[in-house]
Amino acid sequence: MRRIPRSAIPALCIALVAALTAACSDNKGSGSGTASAGVVLGTTDKPTSLDPAGAYDLPSWTLIYNIYQNLLKIAPGKTTPVPDAAKECSFTAPTTYQCTLTDGLTFSNGDPMTAKDVKASFERVLKINDPAGPPSLFANMKSIEAPDDKTVVMTLDHPDATWPFVLTTGAGAIVDSKVFPADAKLPNEKVIGSGPYKLTKYSAGQSAALERNDKYTGDDKLANSKFIVQYYDQASALKLAVEQGDVDVAYRNLSPTDLTALGQESNRGVKIVEGAGAEIRYMVFQLKQKPFDNPAVRKAIALTVDRAAIAKDVYDGTVDPLYSMVPVGLEGHTDAFKDAFGAAPDVAKAKTTLQQAGVATPVDMTLWWTPSHYGPNSADEYAEIKRQLEASGLFKVTLKSTEWTQYQSDFKSGIYPAWQLGWFPDFPDPDDYSAPFLDGKGGYFHNGYINPALTTLVAQEEGSTDTNVRDQALAAIQKATATDVPMLPLWQGKQVAAIRTGVTGVEDTFDPSFTFRFWLIGKNG
């Protein structure tokens, strides 16, 4: 999944903030903040679309999760789906999943929600097939039916234990079929849902204003009455905004240096909060290009890269070393790369690995990275990786970069020999870090990594609801990738925000689902 100030907040946003801070009404909040107070969030993450059919990126899904309901959702601090718009859901057969809607569901415009809206919502994602949208998440759905107003029946192509998780994603947001076209996206400013909030104003790239949806009948209690998201072009402007009190919360993408500085500004009413995250970064090797067609070269790099130094020196401890494509904290995680190559670099072993394979050193290699898509520290990260590899005396590294649109096209075309990538979860299940990449057929990497055993293992873990069966398959997947090294996991990010004094609830929404729940955020005073 994907992703700045204006020297002064635009007049529109000043008006929005004024309206927000003056707002008051009934108090339905359950947090320690005051439910009548409004909250302003600052971020450099800008949405692509607020129509679920056109959104497959973190900033878009952040708004979608707060405006719409899904059949199922991930509750704060949990990693398994629970009912949302559905009263209950279950597999009635290995490839049949059925949900019954809760009574009394209503969209913010007063239209009742029925099973036909769910059917229309899912079908339009596939029909619109937006290049920036999430139709791939519904690839396993053969059909969806609404036999009555309360019942939804989904037929899958093959057994898939992760299907309930798919329904919790932005792709599974339920729209009003009377408002949203079946074959085109609705303009952002016109979207409506049945979630905790309704959108009252949207200015692309500048701000989004939301307020309590009085028609919402779900169980999420709001700790605020209104919520504004202010978008910034630069992290430096976001830092200044939270220091000056223009925003209550600064979340994504402050640099590690900014976070360290803000952590020392309690006298200015600012503090840092953090929680578990499941964002990962890794390096991918193109197995169809030299020198990475040779597994000895890939293994030597795995033995040479110092993850701990990257975490400490580049990211100031805001990330942790990662030794698997499955992040720590998810069911089935193993430290497969630590088991295979150790926690610390072993240059002597890397040298021996290359010598035994008859590889002359230093090995010339080109490593690509992208400047803005993965945040401001990518340049420092790949400069550090180059330094480490060349300090070993075993590699000669040429760094190259280009912006994301071209970058994505190039790596998928097999142009790059080695390159930077990252991943945010679609849902907090290890399959989301395995099936897209390690299907044994090249996967999202498009790197020529063919391994039929992985195809079988992915089918096993997706097709079973038995934890032991899934864990065994996932362990084998992770071990196989540490043996073959088609990629090199580097680090796992924490979720970090800077907040003003009196702001509550931010820590409560930090969990591996990456669902930023506006309703949990309150403000005292």
For each residue, the residues with C-beta under 8 A, 3 or more apart:
1: 56 57 58 61 423 424 425 426
2: 48 56 57 58 59 373 404 424
3: 44 45 46 57 58 59 252 253 372 373 375
4: 44 46 231 232 233 234 235 237 238
5: 8 9 232 233 234 237 238 240 241
6: 9 10 232 233 237
7: 237
8: 5
9: 5 6 13 14 17 230 241 246
10: 6 13 14 203 206 207
11: 14 15
12: 15 16 201 203 206 207
13: 9 10 16 17 206 207 228 230
14: 9 10 11 17 18
15: 11 12 18 19
16: 12 13 19 20 201 207 209 228
17: 9 13 14 20 21 40 228 246
18: 14 15 21 22
19: 15 16 22 23 209 226
20: 16 17 23 38 39 40 209 226 227 228
21: 17 18 37 38
22: 18 19
23: 19 20 36 37 38 211 225 226
24: 36 37 225
25: 36 212 225
26: 35
27: 34 35 36
28: 35 212 221 222
29: 33 34 35 221 222 223 224 522
30: 221 223
31: 35 221 223 504 505 508 520 521 522
32: 223 504 505 522 524
33: 29 37 39 223 224 502 503 504 505 521 522 523 524
34: 27 29 37 224 522 523 524 525
35: 26 27 28 29 31 222 223 224 225 522
36: 23 24 25 27 225
37: 21 23 24 33 34 224 225 522 523 524 525
38: 20 21 23 224 225 226 227 228 523
39: 20 33 224 226 227 228 248 249 503 518 521 522 523
40: 17 20 227 228 229 230 246 247 248 249
41: 227 228 229 230 247 248 249 250 251 518 521
42: 229 230 232 238 241 242 246 247 249 250 251
43: 59 229 230 231 232 238 250 251 252 253
44: 3 4 231 232 233 234 235 238 252 253
45: 3 58 59 62 231 252 253
46: 3 4 59 204 205 231
47: 50 55 57 59 60 62 63 188 204 208
48: 2 54 55 56 57 59 60 132
49: 53 54 55 60 130 132 133 185 188
50: 47 55 60 63 64 67 188 191 199 202 208
51: 54 55 175 180 185 186 188 191
52: 55 64 68 121 125 133 134 170 171 172 173 175
53: 49 124 125 128 130 133 134 180 185
54: 48 49 51 60 128 130 132 133 185
55: 47 48 49 50 51 52 60 61 64 132 133 134 170
56: 1 2 48 60 61 132 133 134 136 137 170 171
57: 1 2 3 47 48 60 61 132
58: 1 2 3 45 61 62 252 424 514
59: 2 3 43 45 46 47 48 62 63 252
60: 47 48 49 50 54 55 56 57 63 64 170
61: 1 55 56 57 58 64 65 169 170
62: 45 47 58 59 65 66 229 515 516
63: 47 50 59 60 66 67 199 208 210 229
64: 50 52 55 60 61 67 68 170 173 193
65: 61 62 68 170 173 195 515 516 517
66: 62 63 195 196 197 210 227 517 518 519
67: 50 63 64 173 191 192 193 195 197 198 199 210
68: 52 64 65 173 174 175 193 194 195
69: 73 84 85 105 113 173 174 193 194 195 218
70: 73 84 85 167 168 169 172 173 174
71: 83 84 85 86 89 99 118 152 167 172 174
72: 81 82 83 84 86 89 99 164 167 168 172
73: 69 70 81 82 83 84 168 515
74: 78 79 80 81 82 168 427 428 511 513 515
75: 78 82
76: 508 509 511 517 520
77: 508 511
78: 74 75 82 511 513
79: 74 330 331 428 429 511 512 513
80: 74
81: 72 73 74 89 164 165 167 168
82: 72 73 74 75 78
83: 71 72 73 86 87 88 89 102
84: 69 70 71 72 73 168 218
85: 69 70 71 101 102 105 113 118 174 194 218
86: 71 72 83 89 99 100 101 102 152
87: 83 100 101 102 103
88: 83 99 100
89: 71 72 81 83 86 97 98 99 100 164 167
90: 97 98
91: 94 96 97 98 465
92: 96 97 98
93: 96
94: 91 159 463
95: 142 155 156 157 158 159
96: 91 92 93 153 154 155 156
97: 89 90 91 92 153 154 156 163 164
98: 89 90 91 92 151 152 153 154
99: 71 72 86 88 89 118 151 152 154 167
100: 86 87 88 89 150 151 152
101: 85 86 87 105 113 114 115 118 149 150 151 152
102: 83 85 86 87 105 217
103: 87 150
104: 217
105: 69 85 101 102 112 113 194 217
106: 110 111 112 113 194 215 217
107: 110 111 112 113 176 179 192 193 194 215
108: 192 193 194 198 213 215 216
109: 176 179 192
110: 106 107 215
111: 106 107 176 178 179
112: 105 106 107
113: 69 85 101 105 106 107 117 118 174 176 194
114: 101 117 118 146 149 150
115: 101 118 119 146 147 148 149 150 151 152
116: 119 120 146 149 177
117: 113 114 120 121 174 175 176 177
118: 71 85 99 101 113 114 115 121 122 144 146 152 174
119: 115 116 122 123 144 145 146 152
120: 116 117 123 124 175 177 180 182
121: 52 117 118 124 125 172 173 174 175 177 180
122: 118 119 125 126 138 141 144 154 171 172
123: 119 120 126 127 144 182
124: 53 120 121 127 128 175 180 181 182 183
125: 52 53 121 122 128 133 134 135 138 171
126: 122 123 129 135 138 141
127: 123 124 182 183
128: 53 54 124 125 133 135 183 184 185
129: 126 133 135
130: 49 53 54 133 135 185
131:
132: 48 49 54 55 56 57
133: 49 52 53 54 55 56 125 128 129 130 171
134: 52 53 55 56 125 137 138 169 170 171
135: 125 126 128 129 130 138 139 171
136: 56 139
137: 56 134 166 169 171 172 426
138: 122 125 126 134 135 141 166 171
139: 135 136 157
140: 156 157 158 160 163 166
141: 122 126 138 144 154 155 156 157
142: 95 155 156 157
143: 154 155
144: 118 119 122 123 141 152 153 154 155
145: 119 152 153 155
146: 114 115 116 118 119 149 151 152 153
147: 115 151 153
148: 115 151
149: 101 114 115 116 146
150: 100 101 103 114 115
151: 98 99 100 101 115 146 147 148
152: 71 86 98 99 100 101 115 118 119 144 145 146
153: 96 97 98 144 145 146 147
154: 96 97 98 99 122 141 143 144 163
155: 95 96 141 142 143 144 145
156: 95 96 97 140 141 142 159 160 163
157: 95 139 140 141 142
158: 95 140 459 462 463
159: 94 95 156 462 463 464
160: 140 156 163 166 462 463
161: 431 461 462 463 464 465 470
162: 165 166 427 429 431 432 435 462
163: 97 140 154 156 160 166 167
164: 72 81 89 97 167 168
165: 81 162 168 169 426 427 428 429 431 432
166: 137 138 140 160 162 163 169 171 172 426 427
167: 70 71 72 81 89 99 163 164 172
168: 70 72 73 74 81 84 164 165 172 427 513
169: 61 70 134 137 165 166 172 426 427
170: 52 55 56 60 61 64 65 134 173
171: 52 56 122 125 133 134 135 137 138 166
172: 52 70 71 72 121 122 137 166 167 168 169
173: 52 64 65 67 68 69 70 121 170 193
174: 68 69 70 71 85 113 117 118 121 193 194
175: 51 52 68 117 120 121 124 179 180 186 191 192 193
176: 107 109 111 113 117 179 180 192 193
177: 116 117 120 121 180 182
178: 111
179: 107 109 111 175 176 186 190 192
180: 51 53 120 121 124 175 176 177 186 191
181: 124 184 185 186
182: 120 123 124 127 177
183: 124 127 128
184: 128 181
185: 49 51 53 54 128 130 181
186: 51 175 179 180 181 190 191
187: 190 191
188: 47 49 50 51 191 202 204
189: 199 201 202
190: 179 186 187
191: 50 51 67 175 180 186 187 188 199
192: 67 107 108 109 175 176 179 198 199
193: 64 67 68 69 107 108 173 174 175 176 198 213
194: 68 69 85 105 106 107 108 113 174 213 215 216
195: 65 66 67 68 69 213 216 218
196: 66 212 213 216 218 220 222 518 519
197: 66 67 210 211 212 213 216 227 518 519
198: 67 108 192 193 210 211 212 213
199: 50 63 67 189 191 192 202 208 209 210
200: 209 210 211
201: 12 16 189 207 208 209
202: 50 188 189 199 207 208 209
203: 10 12 206 207 208
204: 46 47 188
205: 46 231
206: 10 12 13 203 230 231
207: 10 12 13 16 201 202 203 228 229 230 231
208: 47 50 63 199 201 202 203 228 229 231
209: 16 19 20 199 200 201 202 226 227 228
210: 63 66 67 197 198 199 200 226 227 228 229 518
211: 23 197 198 200 225 226 227
212: 25 28 196 197 198 216 222 225 226
213: 108 193 194 195 196 197 198 216
214:
215: 106 107 108 110 194
216: 108 194 195 196 197 212 213 220
217: 102 104 105 106
218: 69 84 85 195 196
219:
220: 196 216 517 519
221: 28 29 30 31 519
222: 28 29 35 196 212 225 519
223: 29 30 31 32 33 35 504 505 519 520 521 522
224: 29 33 34 35 37 38 39 227 518 519 521 522 523
225: 23 24 25 35 36 37 38 211 212 222
226: 19 20 23 38 39 209 210 211 212
227: 20 38 39 40 41 66 197 209 210 211 224 518 521
228: 13 16 17 20 38 39 40 41 207 208 209 210
229: 40 41 42 43 62 63 207 208 210
230: 9 13 40 41 42 43 206 207 241 246 247
231: 4 43 44 45 46 205 206 207 208
232: 4 5 6 42 43 44 235 237 238 241
233: 4 5 6 44 237
234: 4 5 44 237 238
235: 4 44 232 238 239 253 254 255 258 376
236: 239 240 258
237: 4 5 6 7 232 233 234 240 241
238: 4 5 42 43 44 232 234 235 241 242 247 250 254 258
239: 235 236 242 243 250 254 258 261 262 498
240: 5 236 237 243 244 246
241: 5 9 42 230 232 237 238 244 246 247 250
242: 42 238 239 245 246 247 248 249 250 262 270 498 499 500
243: 239 240 262 265 268 270
244: 240 241
245: 242 248 269 500
246: 9 17 40 42 230 240 241 242
247: 40 41 42 230 238 241 242 250 500
248: 39 40 41 242 245 499 500 503 521 523
249: 39 40 41 42 242 497 498 499 500 503 506 521
250: 41 42 43 238 239 241 242 247 254 262 497 498 499
251: 41 42 43 497 498 506 516
252: 3 43 44 45 58 59
253: 3 43 44 45 235 375 376
254: 235 238 239 250 258 259 262 496 498
255: 235 258 259 375 376 377
256: 259 260 314 315 316 317 318 377
257: 260 261 316
258: 235 236 238 239 254 255 261 262 498
259: 254 255 256 262 263 272 316 318 496 498
260: 256 257 263 264 316
261: 239 257 258 264 265
262: 239 242 243 250 254 258 259 265 270 271 272 498
263: 259 260 271 272
264: 260 261
265: 243 261 262 268 269 270
266: 269 270 271
267:
268: 243 265
269: 245 265 266 500 501
270: 242 243 262 265 266 498 499 500 501
271: 262 263 266 498 499 501
272: 259 262 263 496 497 498 499
273: 496 497 499 506 507 510
274: 318 494 495 496 497 507 510
275: 494 495 507 509 510 511
276: 329 494 495 510 511 512
277: 492 493 494 495 510 512 514
278: 327 329 330 424 425 428 492 512 513 514
279: 422 423 424 425 492 493 495 514
280: 322 325 327 422 423 433 489 490 491 492 493
281: 319 322 374 381 420 421 422 489 490 491 493
282: 322 325 421 422 423 487 488 489 490
283: 301 305 367 385 418 419 420 421 487 488 490
284: 411 418 419 420 421 445 447 486 487
285: 292 298 417 418 447 485 486 487 488
286: 289 292 414 416 417 418 419 447 448
287: 292 293 447 448 449 486
288: 293 414 447 448
289: 286 292 293 414 417
290: 293 294 417
291: 294 297 359 363 364 365 417
292: 285 286 287 289 297 298 365 417 418
293: 287 288 289 290
294: 290 291 297 298 357 359
295: 298 299 484 485
296: 299 300 353 354 356 357 359
297: 291 292 294 300 301 354 357 359 363 365
298: 285 292 294 295 301 302 484 485 486 488
299: 295 296 302 303 341 350 353 485
300: 296 297 303 304 350 351 353 354 359 363 394 395
301: 283 297 298 304 305 350 389 395 485 488
302: 298 299 305 337 340 341 485 488
303: 299 300 341 342 345 346 347 349 350 353
304: 300 301 345 347 350 388 389 392 394 395
305: 283 301 302 310 345 385 388 389 488 490
306: 309 310 344 345 388
307: 310 311 321 322 323 490 491
308: 311 312 321 343 344
309: 306 312 313 314 384 388
310: 305 306 307 313 314 315 319 321 381 384 385 490 491
311: 307 308 314 315 317 319 320 321 491
312: 308 309 315 316 317
313: 309 310 384
314: 256 309 310 311 377 380 381 384
315: 256 310 311 312 318 319 377 381 491
316: 256 257 259 260 312
317: 256 311 312
318: 256 259 274 315 493 494 496
319: 281 310 311 315 491 492 493 494
320: 311 328 491 492 494
321: 307 308 310 311 343 490 491 492
322: 280 281 282 307 327 328 489 490 491 492
323: 307 335 336 337 338 339 343 489
324: 327 333 334 335 336 337 478 482 489
325: 280 282 433 434 437 438 478 481 487 489
326: 330 332 333 334 430 433 434 474 478
327: 278 280 322 324 330 333 433 492 512
328: 320 322 333 492
329: 276 278 333 512
330: 79 278 326 327 333 428 429 430 433 512
331: 79 429 430 467 470 471 474
332: 326 430 461 470 471 474 475
333: 324 326 327 328 329 330 430 478
334: 324 326 339 474 475 478 479
335: 323 324 338 339
336: 323 324 339 340 475 478 479 481 482
337: 302 323 324 340 341 482 488 489
338: 323 335 341 342 343
339: 323 334 335 336 479 482
340: 302 336 337 479 482 483
341: 299 302 303 337 338 346 482
342: 303 338 345 346
343: 308 321 323 338
344: 306 308
345: 303 304 305 306 342 350 388 392
346: 303 341 342 349 350
347: 303 304 350 351 392 393 394
348: 351 352
349: 303 346 352 353
350: 299 300 301 303 304 345 346 347 353 354 392 394
351: 300 347 348 354 355 361 392 393 394
352: 348 349 355 356
353: 296 299 300 303 349 350 356 357
354: 296 297 300 350 351 357 359 361 363 394
355: 351 352 358 359
356: 296 352 353
357: 294 296 297 353 354
358: 355
359: 291 294 296 297 300 354 355 363
360: 363
361: 351 354 393 394 395
362: 390 393 394 395 396
363: 291 297 300 354 359 360 394 395 396
364: 291 395 396 398
365: 291 292 297 389 395 396 397 398 417 418
366: 397 398 399 400 416 417 418
367: 283 382 385 386 397 398 399 400 417 418 419 420
368: 399 400 401 402 407 410 411 416 417 418 419 420
369: 374 378 379 381 382 399 400 401 419 420
370: 373 374 378 401 402 403 404 407 420
371: 378 379 401 402 403
372: 3 375 376 378 403 404
373: 2 3 370 378 403 404 407
374: 281 369 370 378 420 422
375: 3 253 255 372 378
376: 235 253 255 372 379
377: 255 256 314 315 380 381
378: 369 370 371 372 373 374 375 381 382 420
379: 369 371 376 382 383 401
380: 314 377 383 384
381: 281 310 314 315 369 377 378 384 385 420
382: 367 369 378 379 385 386 399 401 420
383: 379 380 386 387 399
384: 309 310 313 314 380 381 387 388
385: 283 305 310 367 381 382 388 389 397
386: 367 382 383 389 390 397 399
387: 383 384 390 391
388: 304 305 306 309 345 384 385 391 392
389: 301 304 305 365 385 386 392 394 395 397
390: 362 386 387 393 395 396 397
391: 387 388
392: 304 345 347 350 351 388 389 395
393: 347 351 361 362 390
394: 300 304 347 350 351 354 361 362 363 389
395: 300 301 304 361 362 363 364 365 389 390 392
396: 362 363 364 365 390
397: 365 366 367 385 386 389 390
398: 364 365 366 367
399: 366 367 368 369 382 383 386
400: 366 367 368 369
401: 368 369 370 371 379 382 407
402: 368 370 371 406 407 410
403: 370 371 372 373 406 407
404: 2 370 372 373 407 408
405: 408 409
406: 402 403 409 410
407: 368 370 373 401 402 403 404 410 411 419
408: 404 405 411 412
409: 405 406 412 413
410: 368 402 406 407 413 415 416
411: 284 368 407 408 414 415 416 419 421 446
412: 408 409 446
413: 409 410 446
414: 286 288 289 411 446 447 448
415: 410 411
416: 286 366 368 410 411 419
417: 285 286 289 290 291 292 365 366 367 368
418: 283 284 285 286 292 365 366 367 368
419: 283 284 286 367 368 369 407 411 416
420: 281 283 284 367 368 369 370 374 378 381 382
421: 281 282 283 284 411 445 487
422: 279 280 281 282 374
423: 1 279 280 282 433
424: 1 2 58 278 279 514
425: 1 278 279 428 429 432 433 512 513 514
426: 1 137 165 166 169 432
427: 74 162 165 166 168 169 432 513
428: 74 79 165 278 330 425 432 511 512 513 514
429: 79 162 165 330 331 425 432
430: 326 330 331 332 333 433 434 461 470 474
431: 161 162 165 434 435 458 461 462
432: 162 165 425 426 427 428 429 435 436
433: 280 325 326 327 330 423 425 430 436 437
434: 325 326 430 431 437 438 458 461 474 477
435: 162 431 432 438 439 443 458 462
436: 432 433 439 443 444
437: 325 433 434 443 444 445 487
438: 325 434 435 443 451 454 458 477 480 481
439: 435 436 442 443 454 455 458
440: 449 450 451 452 453 454 455 456 457 458
441: 450 455
442: 439 445 446 447 448 449 450
443: 435 436 437 438 439 446 449
444: 436 437
445: 284 421 437 442 449 486 487
446: 411 412 413 414 442 443
447: 284 285 286 287 288 414 442 486 487
448: 286 287 288 414 442
449: 287 440 442 443 445 484 486
450: 440 441 442
451: 438 440 454 455 480 484
452: 440 455 456
453: 440 456 457 476 480
454: 438 439 440 451 457 458 477 480 481
455: 439 440 441 451 452 458 459
456: 440 452 453 459 460
457: 440 453 454 460 461 473 474 476 477 480
458: 431 434 435 438 439 440 454 455 461 462 473 477
459: 158 455 456 462 463
460: 456 457 463 464 469 470 473
461: 161 332 430 431 434 457 458 464 469 470 473 474 477
462: 158 159 160 161 162 431 435 458 459
463: 94 158 159 160 161 459 460
464: 159 161 460 461 469 470 473
465: 91 161 470
466: 469 470
467: 331 470 471
468: 471 472
469: 460 461 464 466 472 473
470: 161 331 332 430 460 461 464 465 466 467 473 474
471: 331 332 467 468 474 475
472: 468 469 475 476
473: 457 458 460 461 464 469 470 476 477
474: 326 331 332 334 430 434 457 461 470 471 477 478
475: 332 334 336 471 472 478 479
476: 453 457 472 473 479 480
477: 434 438 454 457 458 461 473 474 480 481
478: 324 325 326 333 334 336 474 475 481 482
479: 334 336 339 340 475 476 482 483
480: 438 451 453 454 457 476 477 483 484
481: 325 336 438 454 477 478 484 485 486 487
482: 324 336 337 339 340 341 478 479 485
483: 340 479 480
484: 295 298 449 451 480 481
485: 285 295 298 299 301 302 481 482 488
486: 284 285 287 298 445 447 449 481
487: 282 283 284 285 325 421 437 445 447 481
488: 282 283 285 298 301 302 305 337 485
489: 280 281 282 322 323 324 325 337
490: 280 281 282 283 305 307 310 321 322
491: 280 281 307 310 311 315 319 320 321 322
492: 277 278 279 280 319 320 321 322 327 328
493: 277 279 280 281 318 319
494: 274 275 276 277 318 319 320
495: 274 275 276 277 279 510 514
496: 254 259 272 273 274 318
497: 249 250 251 272 273 274 506
498: 239 242 249 250 251 254 258 259 262 270 271 272
499: 242 248 249 250 270 271 272 273 503 506
500: 242 245 247 248 249 269 270 503 523
501: 269 270 271
502: 33 523 524 525
503: 33 39 248 249 499 500 506 521 522 523 524
504: 31 32 33 223 521 522 523 524
505: 31 32 33 223 508 509 520 521 522
506: 249 251 273 497 499 503 509 510 520 521
507: 273 274 275 510
508: 31 76 77 505 517 520
509: 76 275 505 506 515 516 517 520 521
510: 273 274 275 276 277 495 506 507
511: 74 76 77 78 79 275 276 428 514 515
512: 79 276 277 278 327 329 330 425 428
513: 74 78 79 168 278 425 427 428
514: 58 277 278 279 424 425 428 495 511
515: 62 65 73 74 509 511
516: 62 65 251 509
517: 65 66 76 220 508 509 520 521
518: 39 41 66 196 197 210 224 227 521
519: 66 196 197 220 221 222 223 224
520: 31 76 223 505 506 508 509 517
521: 31 33 39 41 223 224 227 248 249 503 504 505 506 509 517 518
522: 29 31 32 33 34 35 37 39 223 224 503 504 505
523: 33 34 37 38 39 224 248 500 502 503 504
524: 32 33 34 37 502 503 504
525: 34 37 502
